[in-house]
Amino acid sequence: MRNSQPVADPDASRPDTVTAALLYLMTHYARTGCPRLALCVSRHMQCLAAHPEASPLVRDICAGLHGDWQQAAAAGHPTAAESRAADGTLH
């Protein structure tokens, strides 16, 4: 009898693949402000923060930003960074 479980794609969980997906999601969130996209961004950041093959810098940044995106998803409005960008403040 054959194993009916799908074979996991080894490239799907590589840090650079997850980072590319994260950039895609963040770009579309910036265009739409969709809270579902913010939740996806939050989950991808959480994944990278715990990824053993991600660099320590990427893990730390994602761990720090994960909560901001989770709040944006829950509130259904732009992140603090986007609010600053809207009023002309970059940092």
PDB file of N, CA, C and O in Angstrom:
ATOM      1  N   MET A   1       0.837  -1.175   0.000  1.00  0.00           N
ATOM      2  CA  MET A   1       0.000   0.000   0.000  1.00  0.00           C
ATOM      3  C   MET A   1       0.883   1.239   0.000  1.00  0.00           C
ATOM      4  O   MET A   1       1.879   1.302   0.720  1.00  0.00           O
ATOM      5  N   ARG A   2       0.518   2.213  -0.802  1.00  0.00           N
ATOM      6  CA  ARG A   2       1.300   3.451  -0.902  1.00  0.00           C
ATOM      7  C   ARG A   2       0.953   4.399   0.235  1.00  0.00           C
ATOM      8  O   ARG A   2      -0.176   4.432   0.724  1.00  0.00           O
ATOM      9  N   ASN A   3       1.943   5.157   0.634  1.00  0.00           N
ATOM     10  CA  ASN A   3       1.734   6.199   1.638  1.00  0.00           C
ATOM     11  C   ASN A   3       0.996   7.353   0.977  1.00  0.00           C
ATOM     12  O   ASN A   3       1.478   7.899  -0.015  1.00  0.00           O
ATOM     13  N   SER A   4      -0.151   7.732   1.502  1.00  0.00           N
ATOM     14  CA  SER A   4      -0.967   8.773   0.881  1.00  0.00           C
ATOM     15  C   SER A   4      -0.610  10.178   1.358  1.00  0.00           C
ATOM     16  O   SER A   4      -1.216  11.149   0.903  1.00  0.00           O
ATOM     17  N   GLN A   5       0.355  10.306   2.259  1.00  0.00           N
ATOM     18  CA  GLN A   5       0.749  11.621   2.736  1.00  0.00           C
ATOM     19  C   GLN A   5       1.548  12.346   1.664  1.00  0.00           C
ATOM     20  O   GLN A   5       2.398  11.742   1.011  1.00  0.00           O
ATOM     21  N   PRO A   6       1.279  13.659   1.474  1.00  0.00           N
ATOM     22  CA  PRO A   6       2.033  14.404   0.468  1.00  0.00           C
ATOM     23  C   PRO A   6       3.491  14.553   0.886  1.00  0.00           C
ATOM     24  O   PRO A   6       3.813  14.659   2.069  1.00  0.00           O
ATOM     25  N   VAL A   7       4.348  14.558  -0.106  1.00  0.00           N
ATOM     26  CA  VAL A   7       5.771  14.752   0.141  1.00  0.00           C
ATOM     27  C   VAL A   7       6.025  16.248   0.301  1.00  0.00           C
ATOM     28  O   VAL A   7       5.645  17.047  -0.555  1.00  0.00           O
ATOM     29  N   ALA A   8       6.669  16.615   1.400  1.00  0.00           N
ATOM     30  CA  ALA A   8       6.950  18.031   1.662  1.00  0.00           C
ATOM     31  C   ALA A   8       8.007  18.541   0.688  1.00  0.00           C
ATOM     32  O   ALA A   8       8.983  17.853   0.388  1.00  0.00           O
ATOM     33  N   ASP A   9       7.794  19.741   0.209  1.00  0.00           N
ATOM     34  CA  ASP A   9       8.757  20.382  -0.684  1.00  0.00           C
ATOM     35  C   ASP A   9       9.900  20.920   0.172  1.00  0.00           C
ATOM     36  O   ASP A   9       9.674  21.800   1.002  1.00  0.00           O
ATOM     37  N   PRO A  10      11.127  20.413  -0.007  1.00  0.00           N
ATOM     38  CA  PRO A  10      12.232  20.873   0.845  1.00  0.00           C
ATOM     39  C   PRO A  10      12.550  22.352   0.673  1.00  0.00           C
ATOM     40  O   PRO A  10      13.093  22.973   1.586  1.00  0.00           O
ATOM     41  N   ASP A  11      12.220  22.929  -0.486  1.00  0.00           N
ATOM     42  CA  ASP A  11      12.485  24.349  -0.712  1.00  0.00           C
ATOM     43  C   ASP A  11      11.454  25.253  -0.050  1.00  0.00           C
ATOM     44  O   ASP A  11      11.716  26.435   0.173  1.00  0.00           O
ATOM     45  N   ALA A  12      10.288  24.709   0.262  1.00  0.00           N
ATOM     46  CA  ALA A  12       9.186  25.526   0.771  1.00  0.00           C
ATOM     47  C   ALA A  12       9.486  26.156   2.128  1.00  0.00           C
ATOM     48  O   ALA A  12       8.955  27.222   2.438  1.00  0.00           O
ATOM     49  N   SER A  13      10.320  25.525   2.932  1.00  0.00           N
ATOM     50  CA  SER A  13      10.581  26.068   4.263  1.00  0.00           C
ATOM     51  C   SER A  13      11.961  26.685   4.412  1.00  0.00           C
ATOM     52  O   SER A  13      12.368  27.028   5.522  1.00  0.00           O
ATOM     53  N   ARG A  14      12.688  26.830   3.309  1.00  0.00           N
ATOM     54  CA  ARG A  14      13.989  27.492   3.386  1.00  0.00           C
ATOM     55  C   ARG A  14      13.782  28.944   3.784  1.00  0.00           C
ATOM     56  O   ARG A  14      12.802  29.563   3.369  1.00  0.00           O
ATOM     57  N   PRO A  15      14.694  29.500   4.587  1.00  0.00           N
ATOM     58  CA  PRO A  15      14.523  30.885   5.036  1.00  0.00           C
ATOM     59  C   PRO A  15      14.368  31.883   3.888  1.00  0.00           C
ATOM     60  O   PRO A  15      13.581  32.824   3.994  1.00  0.00           O
ATOM     61  N   ASP A  16      15.109  31.690   2.795  1.00  0.00           N
ATOM     62  CA  ASP A  16      14.983  32.653   1.702  1.00  0.00           C
ATOM     63  C   ASP A  16      13.637  32.533   0.994  1.00  0.00           C
ATOM     64  O   ASP A  16      13.123  33.530   0.486  1.00  0.00           O
ATOM     65  N   THR A  17      13.058  31.342   0.950  1.00  0.00           N
ATOM     66  CA  THR A  17      11.733  31.160   0.355  1.00  0.00           C
ATOM     67  C   THR A  17      10.671  31.825   1.225  1.00  0.00           C
ATOM     68  O   THR A  17       9.776  32.500   0.717  1.00  0.00           O
ATOM     69  N   VAL A  18      10.776  31.630   2.541  1.00  0.00           N
ATOM     70  CA  VAL A  18       9.818  32.251   3.472  1.00  0.00           C
ATOM     71  C   VAL A  18       9.974  33.775   3.426  1.00  0.00           C
ATOM     72  O   VAL A  18       8.979  34.499   3.481  1.00  0.00           O
ATOM     73  N   THR A  19      11.207  34.262   3.326  1.00  0.00           N
ATOM     74  CA  THR A  19      11.445  35.706   3.244  1.00  0.00           C
ATOM     75  C   THR A  19      10.862  36.288   1.964  1.00  0.00           C
ATOM     76  O   THR A  19      10.275  37.370   1.989  1.00  0.00           O
ATOM     77  N   ALA A  20      11.014  35.586   0.851  1.00  0.00           N
ATOM     78  CA  ALA A  20      10.439  36.052  -0.413  1.00  0.00           C
ATOM     79  C   ALA A  20       8.916  36.130  -0.312  1.00  0.00           C
ATOM     80  O   ALA A  20       8.307  37.096  -0.773  1.00  0.00           O
ATOM     81  N   ALA A  21       8.310  35.118   0.286  1.00  0.00           N
ATOM     82  CA  ALA A  21       6.855  35.133   0.476  1.00  0.00           C
ATOM     83  C   ALA A  21       6.446  36.281   1.393  1.00  0.00           C
ATOM     84  O   ALA A  21       5.423  36.928   1.169  1.00  0.00           O
ATOM     85  N   LEU A  22       7.242  36.528   2.416  1.00  0.00           N
ATOM     86  CA  LEU A  22       6.968  37.621   3.344  1.00  0.00           C
ATOM     87  C   LEU A  22       6.991  38.968   2.635  1.00  0.00           C
ATOM     88  O   LEU A  22       6.112  39.800   2.860  1.00  0.00           O
ATOM     89  N   LEU A  23       7.979  39.191   1.788  1.00  0.00           N
ATOM     90  CA  LEU A  23       8.060  40.443   1.029  1.00  0.00           C
ATOM     91  C   LEU A  23       6.853  40.603   0.103  1.00  0.00           C
ATOM     92  O   LEU A  23       6.308  41.699  -0.026  1.00  0.00           O
ATOM     93  N   TYR A  24       6.447  39.539  -0.522  1.00  0.00           N
ATOM     94  CA  TYR A  24       5.271  39.555  -1.393  1.00  0.00           C
ATOM     95  C   TYR A  24       4.027  39.954  -0.589  1.00  0.00           C
ATOM     96  O   TYR A  24       3.262  40.825  -1.004  1.00  0.00           O
ATOM     97  N   LEU A  25       3.837  39.307   0.558  1.00  0.00           N
ATOM     98  CA  LEU A  25       2.672  39.602   1.402  1.00  0.00           C
ATOM     99  C   LEU A  25       2.688  41.040   1.908  1.00  0.00           C
ATOM    100  O   LEU A  25       1.654  41.707   1.921  1.00  0.00           O
ATOM    101  N   MET A  26       3.856  41.516   2.324  1.00  0.00           N
ATOM    102  CA  MET A  26       3.958  42.881   2.834  1.00  0.00           C
ATOM    103  C   MET A  26       3.647  43.904   1.739  1.00  0.00           C
ATOM    104  O   MET A  26       3.009  44.923   2.000  1.00  0.00           O
ATOM    105  N   THR A  27       4.094  43.630   0.528  1.00  0.00           N
ATOM    106  CA  THR A  27       3.821  44.529  -0.590  1.00  0.00           C
ATOM    107  C   THR A  27       2.325  44.598  -0.869  1.00  0.00           C
ATOM    108  O   THR A  27       1.780  45.681  -1.084  1.00  0.00           O
ATOM    109  N   HIS A  28       1.670  43.459  -0.866  1.00  0.00           N
ATOM    110  CA  HIS A  28       0.226  43.456  -1.126  1.00  0.00           C
ATOM    111  C   HIS A  28      -0.552  44.056   0.044  1.00  0.00           C
ATOM    112  O   HIS A  28      -1.599  44.672  -0.154  1.00  0.00           O
ATOM    113  N   TYR A  29      -0.044  43.878   1.255  1.00  0.00           N
ATOM    114  CA  TYR A  29      -0.692  44.528   2.392  1.00  0.00           C
ATOM    115  C   TYR A  29      -0.600  46.053   2.259  1.00  0.00           C
ATOM    116  O   TYR A  29      -1.561  46.764   2.549  1.00  0.00           O
ATOM    117  N   ALA A  30       0.545  46.542   1.824  1.00  0.00           N
ATOM    118  CA  ALA A  30       0.726  47.987   1.654  1.00  0.00           C
ATOM    119  C   ALA A  30      -0.258  48.549   0.630  1.00  0.00           C
ATOM    120  O   ALA A  30      -0.699  49.693   0.747  1.00  0.00           O
ATOM    121  N   ARG A  31      -0.596  47.749  -0.359  1.00  0.00           N
ATOM    122  CA  ARG A  31      -1.546  48.194  -1.391  1.00  0.00           C
ATOM    123  C   ARG A  31      -2.994  48.133  -0.922  1.00  0.00           C
ATOM    124  O   ARG A  31      -3.811  48.961  -1.324  1.00  0.00           O
ATOM    125  N   THR A  32      -3.318  47.156  -0.072  1.00  0.00           N
ATOM    126  CA  THR A  32      -4.721  46.907   0.261  1.00  0.00           C
ATOM    127  C   THR A  32      -5.102  47.204   1.711  1.00  0.00           C
ATOM    128  O   THR A  32      -6.240  47.584   1.987  1.00  0.00           O
ATOM    129  N   GLY A  33      -4.156  47.031   2.641  1.00  0.00           N
ATOM    130  CA  GLY A  33      -4.467  47.196   4.060  1.00  0.00           C
ATOM    131  C   GLY A  33      -5.319  46.068   4.611  1.00  0.00           C
ATOM    132  O   GLY A  33      -5.914  46.206   5.680  1.00  0.00           O
ATOM    133  N   CYS A  34      -5.384  44.962   3.899  1.00  0.00           N
ATOM    134  CA  CYS A  34      -6.226  43.831   4.290  1.00  0.00           C
ATOM    135  C   CYS A  34      -5.710  43.189   5.586  1.00  0.00           C
ATOM    136  O   CYS A  34      -4.547  42.791   5.649  1.00  0.00           O
ATOM    137  N   PRO A  35      -6.555  43.083   6.616  1.00  0.00           N
ATOM    138  CA  PRO A  35      -6.112  42.478   7.876  1.00  0.00           C
ATOM    139  C   PRO A  35      -5.734  41.004   7.738  1.00  0.00           C
ATOM    140  O   PRO A  35      -4.919  40.502   8.512  1.00  0.00           O
ATOM    141  N   ARG A  36      -6.312  40.313   6.771  1.00  0.00           N
ATOM    142  CA  ARG A  36      -5.930  38.911   6.554  1.00  0.00           C
ATOM    143  C   ARG A  36      -4.478  38.818   6.081  1.00  0.00           C
ATOM    144  O   ARG A  36      -3.743  37.913   6.476  1.00  0.00           O
ATOM    145  N   LEU A  37      -4.079  39.759   5.238  1.00  0.00           N
ATOM    146  CA  LEU A  37      -2.684  39.786   4.801  1.00  0.00           C
ATOM    147  C   LEU A  37      -1.767  40.119   5.973  1.00  0.00           C
ATOM    148  O   LEU A  37      -0.676  39.558   6.082  1.00  0.00           O
ATOM    149  N   ALA A  38      -2.191  41.018   6.843  1.00  0.00           N
ATOM    150  CA  ALA A  38      -1.392  41.351   8.030  1.00  0.00           C
ATOM    151  C   ALA A  38      -1.201  40.117   8.900  1.00  0.00           C
ATOM    152  O   ALA A  38      -0.127  39.914   9.466  1.00  0.00           O
ATOM    153  N   LEU A  39      -2.236  39.296   9.010  1.00  0.00           N
ATOM    154  CA  LEU A  39      -2.126  38.062   9.786  1.00  0.00           C
ATOM    155  C   LEU A  39      -1.135  37.100   9.127  1.00  0.00           C
ATOM    156  O   LEU A  39      -0.344  36.453   9.814  1.00  0.00           O
ATOM    157  N   CYS A  40      -1.179  37.009   7.807  1.00  0.00           N
ATOM    158  CA  CYS A  40      -0.216  36.163   7.086  1.00  0.00           C
ATOM    159  C   CYS A  40       1.210  36.670   7.287  1.00  0.00           C
ATOM    160  O   CYS A  40       2.131  35.877   7.479  1.00  0.00           O
ATOM    161  N   VAL A  41       1.392  37.988   7.244  1.00  0.00           N
ATOM    162  CA  VAL A  41       2.716  38.569   7.487  1.00  0.00           C
ATOM    163  C   VAL A  41       3.181  38.192   8.891  1.00  0.00           C
ATOM    164  O   VAL A  41       4.326  37.782   9.085  1.00  0.00           O
ATOM    165  N   SER A  42       2.294  38.333   9.857  1.00  0.00           N
ATOM    166  CA  SER A  42       2.625  38.000  11.240  1.00  0.00           C
ATOM    167  C   SER A  42       3.061  36.536  11.368  1.00  0.00           C
ATOM    168  O   SER A  42       4.037  36.228  12.052  1.00  0.00           O
ATOM    169  N   ARG A  43       2.339  35.656  10.713  1.00  0.00           N
ATOM    170  CA  ARG A  43       2.661  34.222  10.800  1.00  0.00           C
ATOM    171  C   ARG A  43       3.979  33.895  10.108  1.00  0.00           C
ATOM    172  O   ARG A  43       4.742  33.057  10.588  1.00  0.00           O
ATOM    173  N   HIS A  44       4.247  34.546   8.991  1.00  0.00           N
ATOM    174  CA  HIS A  44       5.522  34.321   8.315  1.00  0.00           C
ATOM    175  C   HIS A  44       6.681  34.840   9.165  1.00  0.00           C
ATOM    176  O   HIS A  44       7.744  34.221   9.215  1.00  0.00           O
ATOM    177  N   MET A  45       6.474  35.977   9.832  1.00  0.00           N
ATOM    178  CA  MET A  45       7.518  36.502  10.720  1.00  0.00           C
ATOM    179  C   MET A  45       7.746  35.563  11.892  1.00  0.00           C
ATOM    180  O   MET A  45       8.882  35.351  12.318  1.00  0.00           O
ATOM    181  N   GLN A  46       6.675  35.011  12.405  1.00  0.00           N
ATOM    182  CA  GLN A  46       6.789  34.057  13.501  1.00  0.00           C
ATOM    183  C   GLN A  46       7.576  32.821  13.046  1.00  0.00           C
ATOM    184  O   GLN A  46       8.405  32.294  13.787  1.00  0.00           O
ATOM    185  N   CYS A  47       7.307  32.377  11.837  1.00  0.00           N
ATOM    186  CA  CYS A  47       8.021  31.229  11.277  1.00  0.00           C
ATOM    187  C   CYS A  47       9.512  31.525  11.144  1.00  0.00           C
ATOM    188  O   CYS A  47      10.346  30.699  11.516  1.00  0.00           O
ATOM    189  N   LEU A  48       9.847  32.691  10.618  1.00  0.00           N
ATOM    190  CA  LEU A  48      11.259  33.062  10.465  1.00  0.00           C
ATOM    191  C   LEU A  48      11.943  33.275  11.809  1.00  0.00           C
ATOM    192  O   LEU A  48      13.124  32.966  11.964  1.00  0.00           O
ATOM    193  N   ALA A  49      11.206  33.801  12.779  1.00  0.00           N
ATOM    194  CA  ALA A  49      11.787  34.036  14.100  1.00  0.00           C
ATOM    195  C   ALA A  49      12.211  32.727  14.770  1.00  0.00           C
ATOM    196  O   ALA A  49      13.135  32.709  15.583  1.00  0.00           O
ATOM    197  N   ALA A  50      11.536  31.644  14.426  1.00  0.00           N
ATOM    198  CA  ALA A  50      11.845  30.351  15.027  1.00  0.00           C
ATOM    199  C   ALA A  50      12.634  29.432  14.091  1.00  0.00           C
ATOM    200  O   ALA A  50      12.964  28.304  14.457  1.00  0.00           O
ATOM    201  N   HIS A  51      12.932  29.911  12.897  1.00  0.00           N
ATOM    202  CA  HIS A  51      13.581  29.050  11.898  1.00  0.00           C
ATOM    203  C   HIS A  51      15.053  28.832  12.243  1.00  0.00           C
ATOM    204  O   HIS A  51      15.812  29.794  12.360  1.00  0.00           O
ATOM    205  N   PRO A  52      15.457  27.583  12.404  1.00  0.00           N
ATOM    206  CA  PRO A  52      16.845  27.315  12.811  1.00  0.00           C
ATOM    207  C   PRO A  52      17.883  27.676  11.750  1.00  0.00           C
ATOM    208  O   PRO A  52      19.056  27.857  12.077  1.00  0.00           O
ATOM    209  N   GLU A  53      17.472  27.782  10.485  1.00  0.00           N
ATOM    210  CA  GLU A  53      18.427  28.097   9.429  1.00  0.00           C
ATOM    211  C   GLU A  53      18.455  29.583   9.072  1.00  0.00           C
ATOM    212  O   GLU A  53      19.286  30.011   8.270  1.00  0.00           O
ATOM    213  N   ALA A  54      17.556  30.368   9.661  1.00  0.00           N
ATOM    214  CA  ALA A  54      17.570  31.815   9.419  1.00  0.00           C
ATOM    215  C   ALA A  54      18.709  32.442  10.218  1.00  0.00           C
ATOM    216  O   ALA A  54      19.097  31.942  11.273  1.00  0.00           O
ATOM    217  N   SER A  55      19.233  33.540   9.696  1.00  0.00           N
ATOM    218  CA  SER A  55      20.326  34.201  10.409  1.00  0.00           C
ATOM    219  C   SER A  55      19.817  34.780  11.732  1.00  0.00           C
ATOM    220  O   SER A  55      18.631  35.090  11.852  1.00  0.00           O
ATOM    221  N   PRO A  56      20.691  34.927  12.714  1.00  0.00           N
ATOM    222  CA  PRO A  56      20.265  35.502  13.993  1.00  0.00           C
ATOM    223  C   PRO A  56      19.631  36.892  13.824  1.00  0.00           C
ATOM    224  O   PRO A  56      18.674  37.227  14.523  1.00  0.00           O
ATOM    225  N   LEU A  57      20.159  37.686  12.909  1.00  0.00           N
ATOM    226  CA  LEU A  57      19.601  39.018  12.669  1.00  0.00           C
ATOM    227  C   LEU A  57      18.162  38.928  12.177  1.00  0.00           C
ATOM    228  O   LEU A  57      17.291  39.637  12.681  1.00  0.00           O
ATOM    229  N   VAL A  58      17.906  38.073  11.209  1.00  0.00           N
ATOM    230  CA  VAL A  58      16.546  37.896  10.683  1.00  0.00           C
ATOM    231  C   VAL A  58      15.620  37.365  11.772  1.00  0.00           C
ATOM    232  O   VAL A  58      14.488  37.832  11.901  1.00  0.00           O
ATOM    233  N   ARG A  59      16.084  36.403  12.549  1.00  0.00           N
ATOM    234  CA  ARG A  59      15.256  35.863  13.641  1.00  0.00           C
ATOM    235  C   ARG A  59      14.893  36.958  14.651  1.00  0.00           C
ATOM    236  O   ARG A  59      13.741  37.055  15.074  1.00  0.00           O
ATOM    237  N   ASP A  60      15.869  37.775  15.034  1.00  0.00           N
ATOM    238  CA  ASP A  60      15.612  38.844  16.009  1.00  0.00           C
ATOM    239  C   ASP A  60      14.646  39.896  15.462  1.00  0.00           C
ATOM    240  O   ASP A  60      13.724  40.319  16.159  1.00  0.00           O
ATOM    241  N   ILE A  61      14.859  40.314  14.220  1.00  0.00           N
ATOM    242  CA  ILE A  61      13.986  41.340  13.618  1.00  0.00           C
ATOM    243  C   ILE A  61      12.563  40.812  13.524  1.00  0.00           C
ATOM    244  O   ILE A  61      11.613  41.503  13.893  1.00  0.00           O
ATOM    245  N   CYS A  62      12.419  39.589  13.032  1.00  0.00           N
ATOM    246  CA  CYS A  62      11.073  39.021  12.880  1.00  0.00           C
ATOM    247  C   CYS A  62      10.391  38.811  14.230  1.00  0.00           C
ATOM    248  O   CYS A  62       9.183  39.014  14.357  1.00  0.00           O
ATOM    249  N   ALA A  63      11.154  38.411  15.222  1.00  0.00           N
ATOM    250  CA  ALA A  63      10.578  38.241  16.560  1.00  0.00           C
ATOM    251  C   ALA A  63      10.078  39.579  17.097  1.00  0.00           C
ATOM    252  O   ALA A  63       9.037  39.641  17.751  1.00  0.00           O
ATOM    253  N   GLY A  64      10.820  40.644  16.822  1.00  0.00           N
ATOM    254  CA  GLY A  64      10.429  41.969  17.300  1.00  0.00           C
ATOM    255  C   GLY A  64       9.234  42.552  16.568  1.00  0.00           C
ATOM    256  O   GLY A  64       8.433  43.270  17.166  1.00  0.00           O
ATOM    257  N   LEU A  65       9.103  42.251  15.274  1.00  0.00           N
ATOM    258  CA  LEU A  65       8.019  42.829  14.476  1.00  0.00           C
ATOM    259  C   LEU A  65       6.761  41.981  14.437  1.00  0.00           C
ATOM    260  O   LEU A  65       5.690  42.469  14.075  1.00  0.00           O
ATOM    261  N   HIS A  66       6.882  40.735  14.802  1.00  0.00           N
ATOM    262  CA  HIS A  66       5.737  39.822  14.769  1.00  0.00           C
ATOM    263  C   HIS A  66       4.529  40.382  15.508  1.00  0.00           C
ATOM    264  O   HIS A  66       3.411  40.336  14.996  1.00  0.00           O
ATOM    265  N   GLY A  67       4.746  40.908  16.702  1.00  0.00           N
ATOM    266  CA  GLY A  67       3.650  41.446  17.504  1.00  0.00           C
ATOM    267  C   GLY A  67       2.974  42.648  16.865  1.00  0.00           C
ATOM    268  O   GLY A  67       1.754  42.791  16.947  1.00  0.00           O
ATOM    269  N   ASP A  68       3.756  43.514  16.228  1.00  0.00           N
ATOM    270  CA  ASP A  68       3.179  44.680  15.550  1.00  0.00           C
ATOM    271  C   ASP A  68       2.225  44.256  14.446  1.00  0.00           C
ATOM    272  O   ASP A  68       1.142  44.825  14.301  1.00  0.00           O
ATOM    273  N   TRP A  69       2.624  43.261  13.670  1.00  0.00           N
ATOM    274  CA  TRP A  69       1.773  42.789  12.582  1.00  0.00           C
ATOM    275  C   TRP A  69       0.562  42.038  13.117  1.00  0.00           C
ATOM    276  O   TRP A  69      -0.514  42.089  12.523  1.00  0.00           O
ATOM    277  N   GLN A  70       0.730  41.350  14.219  1.00  0.00           N
ATOM    278  CA  GLN A  70      -0.399  40.653  14.841  1.00  0.00           C
ATOM    279  C   GLN A  70      -1.433  41.678  15.315  1.00  0.00           C
ATOM    280  O   GLN A  70      -2.636  41.465  15.164  1.00  0.00           O
ATOM    281  N   GLN A  71      -0.966  42.779  15.883  1.00  0.00           N
ATOM    282  CA  GLN A  71      -1.876  43.842  16.310  1.00  0.00           C
ATOM    283  C   GLN A  71      -2.565  44.491  15.122  1.00  0.00           C
ATOM    284  O   GLN A  71      -3.754  44.801  15.187  1.00  0.00           O
ATOM    285  N   ALA A  72      -1.826  44.698  14.037  1.00  0.00           N
ATOM    286  CA  ALA A  72      -2.424  45.277  12.830  1.00  0.00           C
ATOM    287  C   ALA A  72      -3.520  44.369  12.293  1.00  0.00           C
ATOM    288  O   ALA A  72      -4.562  44.840  11.840  1.00  0.00           O
ATOM    289  N   ALA A  73      -3.279  43.072  12.347  1.00  0.00           N
ATOM    290  CA  ALA A  73      -4.286  42.117  11.876  1.00  0.00           C
ATOM    291  C   ALA A  73      -5.524  42.162  12.763  1.00  0.00           C
ATOM    292  O   ALA A  73      -6.653  42.137  12.273  1.00  0.00           O
ATOM    293  N   ALA A  74      -5.300  42.230  14.070  1.00  0.00           N
ATOM    294  CA  ALA A  74      -6.426  42.251  15.007  1.00  0.00           C
ATOM    295  C   ALA A  74      -7.217  43.548  14.923  1.00  0.00           C
ATOM    296  O   ALA A  74      -8.444  43.548  15.026  1.00  0.00           O
ATOM    297  N   ALA A  75      -6.505  44.647  14.734  1.00  0.00           N
ATOM    298  CA  ALA A  75      -7.164  45.950  14.692  1.00  0.00           C
ATOM    299  C   ALA A  75      -7.767  46.242  13.324  1.00  0.00           C
ATOM    300  O   ALA A  75      -8.702  47.034  13.205  1.00  0.00           O
ATOM    301  N   GLY A  76      -7.224  45.595  12.288  1.00  0.00           N
ATOM    302  CA  GLY A  76      -7.736  45.824  10.945  1.00  0.00           C
ATOM    303  C   GLY A  76      -7.359  47.163  10.362  1.00  0.00           C
ATOM    304  O   GLY A  76      -8.049  47.674   9.480  1.00  0.00           O
ATOM    305  N   HIS A  77      -6.258  47.747  10.848  1.00  0.00           N
ATOM    306  CA  HIS A  77      -5.798  49.019  10.290  1.00  0.00           C
ATOM    307  C   HIS A  77      -4.290  48.987  10.119  1.00  0.00           C
ATOM    308  O   HIS A  77      -3.643  48.054  10.594  1.00  0.00           O
ATOM    309  N   PRO A  78      -3.709  49.983   9.453  1.00  0.00           N
ATOM    310  CA  PRO A  78      -2.281  49.953   9.100  1.00  0.00           C
ATOM    311  C   PRO A  78      -1.352  49.841  10.299  1.00  0.00           C
ATOM    312  O   PRO A  78      -1.693  50.223  11.418  1.00  0.00           O
ATOM    313  N   THR A  79      -0.167  49.305  10.028  1.00  0.00           N
ATOM    314  CA  THR A  79       0.862  49.221  11.052  1.00  0.00           C
ATOM    315  C   THR A  79       1.357  50.625  11.394  1.00  0.00           C
ATOM    316  O   THR A  79       1.085  51.577  10.664  1.00  0.00           O
ATOM    317  N   ALA A  80       2.076  50.749  12.491  1.00  0.00           N
ATOM    318  CA  ALA A  80       2.617  52.041  12.906  1.00  0.00           C
ATOM    319  C   ALA A  80       3.553  52.600  11.840  1.00  0.00           C
ATOM    320  O   ALA A  80       3.570  53.807  11.597  1.00  0.00           O
ATOM    321  N   ALA A  81       4.328  51.728  11.206  1.00  0.00           N
ATOM    322  CA  ALA A  81       5.251  52.181  10.159  1.00  0.00           C
ATOM    323  C   ALA A  81       4.484  52.794   8.999  1.00  0.00           C
ATOM    324  O   ALA A  81       4.909  53.810   8.448  1.00  0.00           O
ATOM    325  N   GLU A  82       3.382  52.205   8.624  1.00  0.00           N
ATOM    326  CA  GLU A  82       2.590  52.750   7.523  1.00  0.00           C
ATOM    327  C   GLU A  82       1.934  54.066   7.920  1.00  0.00           C
ATOM    328  O   GLU A  82       1.804  54.970   7.095  1.00  0.00           O
ATOM    329  N   SER A  83       1.524  54.176   9.164  1.00  0.00           N
ATOM    330  CA  SER A  83       0.941  55.432   9.629  1.00  0.00           C
ATOM    331  C   SER A  83       1.966  56.559   9.582  1.00  0.00           C
ATOM    332  O   SER A  83       1.641  57.686   9.209  1.00  0.00           O
ATOM    333  N   ARG A  84       3.215  56.248   9.963  1.00  0.00           N
ATOM    334  CA  ARG A  84       4.278  57.250   9.898  1.00  0.00           C
ATOM    335  C   ARG A  84       4.554  57.629   8.446  1.00  0.00           C
ATOM    336  O   ARG A  84       4.770  58.801   8.138  1.00  0.00           O
ATOM    337  N   ALA A  85       4.545  56.648   7.562  1.00  0.00           N
ATOM    338  CA  ALA A  85       4.797  56.918   6.139  1.00  0.00           C
ATOM    339  C   ALA A  85       3.697  57.821   5.572  1.00  0.00           C
ATOM    340  O   ALA A  85       3.968  58.673   4.726  1.00  0.00           O
ATOM    341  N   ALA A  86       2.483  57.640   6.028  1.00  0.00           N
ATOM    342  CA  ALA A  86       1.368  58.449   5.532  1.00  0.00           C
ATOM    343  C   ALA A  86       1.520  59.908   5.925  1.00  0.00           C
ATOM    344  O   ALA A  86       1.090  60.790   5.182  1.00  0.00           O
ATOM    345  N   ASP A  87       2.131  60.187   7.093  1.00  0.00           N
ATOM    346  CA  ASP A  87       2.292  61.579   7.508  1.00  0.00           C
ATOM    347  C   ASP A  87       3.669  62.141   7.123  1.00  0.00           C
ATOM    348  O   ASP A  87       4.037  63.240   7.537  1.00  0.00           O
ATOM    349  N   GLY A  88       4.432  61.363   6.316  1.00  0.00           N
ATOM    350  CA  GLY A  88       5.708  61.857   5.811  1.00  0.00           C
ATOM    351  C   GLY A  88       6.909  61.516   6.665  1.00  0.00           C
ATOM    352  O   GLY A  88       8.032  61.852   6.291  1.00  0.00           O
ATOM    353  N   THR A  89       6.716  60.857   7.806  1.00  0.00           N
ATOM    354  CA  THR A  89       7.812  60.475   8.675  1.00  0.00           C
ATOM    355  C   THR A  89       8.325  59.115   8.235  1.00  0.00           C
ATOM    356  O   THR A  89       7.539  58.179   8.090  1.00  0.00           O
ATOM    357  N   LEU A  90       9.622  58.988   8.021  1.00  0.00           N
ATOM    358  CA  LEU A  90      10.169  57.715   7.570  1.00  0.00           C
ATOM    359  C   LEU A  90      10.579  56.797   8.711  1.00  0.00           C
ATOM    360  O   LEU A  90      10.445  55.578   8.600  1.00  0.00           O
ATOM    361  N   HIS A  91      11.069  57.355   9.795  1.00  0.00           N
ATOM    362  CA  HIS A  91      11.544  56.509  10.907  1.00  0.00           C
ATOM    363  C   HIS A  91      11.012  56.998  12.218  1.00  0.00           C
ATOM    364  O   HIS A  91      11.305  56.413  13.261  1.00  0.00           O
TER     365      HIS A  91
END
